[in-house]
């Protein structure tokens, strides 16, 4: 990350440093009217050019920095804000313009323009430093998000946390990996507790469903949708052999139906790291060769490619699966479509 896209390097200017009527404060407001500065938070400004270089997450980090400077040291950045600072995925790229913190002095929640305070205690062992701020660590953030976020957002977050904790060096399988996963899952469930607090039941469901083998947010969403369509026997990142040799690894394998499902995001055709010196046409050619190798496996009958739009509009994915013989309950397809409308559009569903 270069300096122009690092939100930690976006300079903040504060009116309170000079006083409300000081010449410097008046100059800050004048520059804001001219479009040179942007008012990030009460009394806090950033250069417009710096903010334009940042995405939604980067701008939220800047907001967290601006808000946090006015908070007591006992407050800890948490929940959605901590997830953003940890760069954990969420369904929507849009991030709320409210900073969430846990404040041990409160007994109820409190909301102001850019700040949402939650009551609670965060032991020092559950905190880390990030972007110069005190925030909840990965495991605590996963539990907090699981308690308070919709199922899909929570799954994306916990999948990513488990991926970092269980597979820090990339894709692995074997008894050691299964043991690590069981350990970290048990620790998350222990943090959730006995289910007596609000959101505990939902959090346990998320943690038990989550998997470190979803390699990105898109694959997490795909698995959530498959579950909503009634397809629970799904294996992620399953490897296959043909004629005694490695044939390939698919994003999701529907074992009952013998279907290898590939999630083809545009990033595979645009990211230089994923292209690895190949042109997009060469990637597509290599994909076809890989499909043929997978189909030589005794376990695979069909290879189905889907994309992000198929996850956003579940009827599209349902049609792809039904086209290769998967029988789906129409009521589940209708239900998944309604859930997706709420999830991606915010409609009534």
Order of alpha helices (4+ residues) and beta strands (2+ residues): beta-alpha-beta-beta-alpha-alpha-beta-alpha-beta-beta-beta-beta-beta-alpha-alpha-alpha-alpha-alpha-beta-beta-beta-alpha-alpha-alpha-beta-alpha-alpha-alpha
